[in-house]
Amino acid sequence: MTRWDRRPWANWLGNVVVDRPERHYYPTTLHDLIGIVADAERQTPPRTVRASGSHWALSDVAAGPDWFVETDALTDTLTSVVPHALAESAREEIARRPPGTGQGFTYYHVQAGITVRALNERLDADPRQRWSLPTMGGAAGQTLAGAMSTGTHGGDHGLPPMADFVQAIHLVTNGGRQLWIERDPGITDPKLLAEVLPAVEQHRSTSLFNAALVAVGRMGIIYSLVIRVVEQFSLDQIIVQSTWEQSQGQLRAPFPIFTQPPPKGSRPAAAERTHFVEVVMSPYAADDGRHVCYITLRWSGPDGPRLPPPRKTPFTFICRHRTLRPVVLALLAGDAASLLLTKALAPGAKPVIRAQAVTLPVLALLLPVSGEVTVGGLVAAACNAANRAHQPWLVRRLTAQVLRQARPRRRIQDVGYHIMDLGRTGADCYRGDSLEVAFDATAGEHVRFVCEDLFPAFERMAAQGVTVPCYISLRFTRKSAALLAMQRWDPTCSIEVAVLKGIRGSETILDTLQTAAVRRGGTVHWGQHNTLDGTAVQRAFPQLPQWRAEAALVMGTQHETFDSPFCRTRGLLPSR
């Protein structure tokens, strides 16, 4: 029997909490998943089932009223399908692009509860041949299934999002049925697949596959995925400071920033155009009326020698810890050592000794509570206090200083997934809500949204006495084939607006910008701030009727096993 309890369920941010779920499951096998789904449907009335992995979604996309299923124990590499059941055409394609050519790839089958970070480390672990995910988001703590199901993406402007590198989906759906879904043509041989997975229903339909890629858990629980991985590569990264006013022309069609040559000293085989582009900035102008921005550029190349790791700074030390306790401990130890040295070497320096004698007990008093205070929480409290004191300039200065520290202007060369995973520097030292919207970059709506909607919205709130500290990030990707992916255009520009948890006015500004984005024809990320209704979803995702029809083919029109308030509100239901 699969273990379950009634422990509370909460997302990473803590803004979505279910205090006492009816059942909270912890499966370890495929058989467990099948049994949970079948048991839920035998209840009177039938119960709904929602899968969750790392709990990273900021919206309530993973929440439900009844049963929760934690997938984080499902992390094994699977070897029954790949390579044994691969079609001959798939084998030939792999053979034509072997490792060492710069275009080498293979297929990798893995249980979908593994995190993106753990998967990349596993792919890189075999010295005989090191592999990598081709792209990923800005952090790697999500499970593979969670990242795929919500449309997670990077800023690799020549590549589509993560979901588009999936080749096959092993899904547990209503009735405890197992579905194996591929494109048509797919990568497996139907007869060979039936030999190794006799209990699965095989579906080779590109339309169904594209519906299942980004389905926010509404079609079932993803047990495993076959993904296309590439030979390990390195990235050469630089960060340059500019202004939005000076750089926005580079971000419009024909996108000159995409063709920037690599910096001097890059490896000979490095790409001749950028692999990744991101622009990060504050919504507030500097004293000269311009918006300072930090542009991250990356070039890809073969894996090889790396530059020494960047020098650690006080900022990176602080951000490697979730709470302030390590910082207080360091200050306490330093102050105690300084006091002892001063007494021994300069006993006459009584003012210094008295000052250190005062700070020591203060730090000691802070130590017990410092384990509950995060860096982000401290910054949020300072910003709220500044707003209450009618000192908006403090919020603007603090925002600018944090951005400057977070985007140091230096060059890094390292294995690709190390550079792509910004969460390695300490994503837990701050927590915040964020909205991400996407636009047709060729049409220029992303630039108009920033200039005509985003900047004015923040200034209007500031005029009302609420200066919201946040950062804005612009990244570019290719179009996704997934019917419900936010990346509908080639290229797509995704704009993220992130605010610290606990900031007064944050929900208001995110709701305002979400409405403006949909009005401009943009789409909204499923796993971040998302309060859309069915009408807004239909407007933003014109392929929703096709998705609903494909869901009905898989599940029938009446099954609600994987339904949730999030899905019902947004019209993510099988066609009736």
HELIX and SHEET records of a PDB file:
HELIX    1   1 LEU A   30  ARG A   42  1                                  13    
HELIX    2   2 GLU A   88  ARG A   96  1                                   9    
HELIX    3   3 VAL A  116  LEU A  123  1                                   8    
HELIX    4   4 LEU A  144  SER A  149  1                                   6    
HELIX    5   5 MET A  162  PHE A  165  5                                   4    
HELIX    6   6 ASN A  174  GLY A  176  5                                   3    
HELIX    7   7 PRO A  190  VAL A  196  1                                   7    
HELIX    8   8 THR A  206  LEU A  213  1                                   8    
HELIX    9   9 TRP A  244  SER A  247  1                                   4    
HELIX   10  10 GLN A  248  LEU A  251  5                                   4    
HELIX   11  11 PRO A  256  THR A  259  5                                   4    
HELIX   12  12 PRO A  314  CYS A  319  1                                   6    
HELIX   13  13 ARG A  325  LEU A  345  1                                  21    
HELIX   14  14 LYS A  350  SER A  370  1                                  21    
HELIX   15  15 VAL A  375  ARG A  388  1                                  14    
HELIX   16  16 PRO A  392  ALA A  406  1                                  15    
HELIX   17  17 GLY A  416  MET A  420  1                                   5    
HELIX   18  18 LEU A  422  THR A  425  5                                   4    
HELIX   19  19 ALA A  427  CYS A  429  5                                   3    
HELIX   20  20 GLU A  445  ARG A  448  1                                   4    
HELIX   21  21 PHE A  449  LEU A  454  3                                   6    
HELIX   22  22 PHE A  455  ALA A  463  1                                   9    
HELIX   23  23 SER A  506  ARG A  519  1                                  14    
HELIX   24  24 GLY A  534  ALA A  540  1                                   7    
HELIX   25  25 LEU A  544  MET A  555  1                                  12    
HELIX   26  26 PRO A  565  THR A  569  1                                   5    
SHEET    1   A 4 TRP A   4  ASP A   5  0                                        
SHEET    2   A 4 ARG A  23  TYR A  25 -1                                        
SHEET    3   A 4 TRP A  67  GLU A  70  1                                        
SHEET    4   A 4 VAL A  49  SER A  52  1                                        
SHEET    1   B 2 TRP A   9  ALA A  10  0                                        
SHEET    2   B 2 VAL A  17  VAL A  18 -1                                        
SHEET    1   C 3 PHE A 105  GLN A 111  0                                        
SHEET    2   C 3 ILE A 221  GLU A 231 -1                                        
SHEET    3   C 3 TRP A 131  SER A 132 -1                                        
SHEET    1   D 5 PHE A 105  GLN A 111  0                                        
SHEET    2   D 5 ILE A 221  GLU A 231 -1                                        
SHEET    3   D 5 VAL A 166  VAL A 172 -1                                        
SHEET    4   D 5 GLN A 178  GLU A 182 -1                                        
SHEET    5   D 5 VAL A 200  ARG A 204  1                                        
SHEET    1   E 8 ARG A 411  VAL A 415  0                                        
SHEET    2   E 8 PHE A 233  THR A 243 -1                                        
SHEET    3   E 8 VAL A 292  PRO A 302 -1                                        
SHEET    4   E 8 PHE A 276  MET A 281 -1                                        
SHEET    5   E 8 CYS A 470  THR A 477 -1                                        
SHEET    6   E 8 THR A 492  LEU A 500 -1                                        
SHEET    7   E 8 GLY A 432  ASP A 440 -1                                        
SHEET    8   E 8 THR A 523  VAL A 524 -1                                        
END                                                                             
